[in-house]
Amino acid sequence: PEVINGRTHKATVVDLSPWVEYEFRVVASNSVGIGEPSRPSALLKTKAAVPVVAPTNISGGGGSRSELVITWEPVLEELQNGEGFGYIIMFRPLGSTTWTKAVVASVEANKYVYRNESITPLSPFEVKVGVYNNEGEGTLSSISIVYSGEDEPQIAPAGASALSVSAAEVEVSWQPIAWNRHTGRVLGYEVRRL
């Protein structure tokens, strides 16, 4: 609070964070200066409130076939605003109107994995992650696009040929597999000798 006149013996402190312990001191002042502060008050915890800070860095991807992996940056303890804190995960296939909702009842959680055999590899999903505590549901993050897990490549490279370079070396070449929605990203090739 601002400076209080000398005849007032109490004040309301505002703009404190919910569910945080505080202690207070009082100092007296006059035209000569400021005196010594009082001893600290007993610790006092403010009341809990619905959380208002949503998780950040919503991303994910990877995982196995038929999985949607969603990750986020956990909310700091001082922003959880009460007991019973957890995360609300909402997702839907891109273009769908119906959200699927899941709850992760862990303060430390930073990942959720949804498994369903009907998920097509590398399918885009709209994802939001929110928060809740015993006081109610809080803020949801903005929508992020996360892709489901990839499948192993379903086709082999074509046009494999070999050219003898020396008595101990052979150069092998092939046509690369083009990226598409069903094969995903080819991270590498393995050359096997028979």
PyMOL commands that set and color helices and strands:
alter all, ss='L'
color gray80, all
select helices_A, chain A and resi 77-79
alter helices_A, ss='H'
color red, helices_A
select strands_A, chain A and resi 21-22+44-45+56-60+67-73+86-93+100-104+111-115+124-133+136-140+144-147+158-164+170-175
alter strands_A, ss='S'
color yellow, strands_A
deselect
rebuild
show_as cartoon
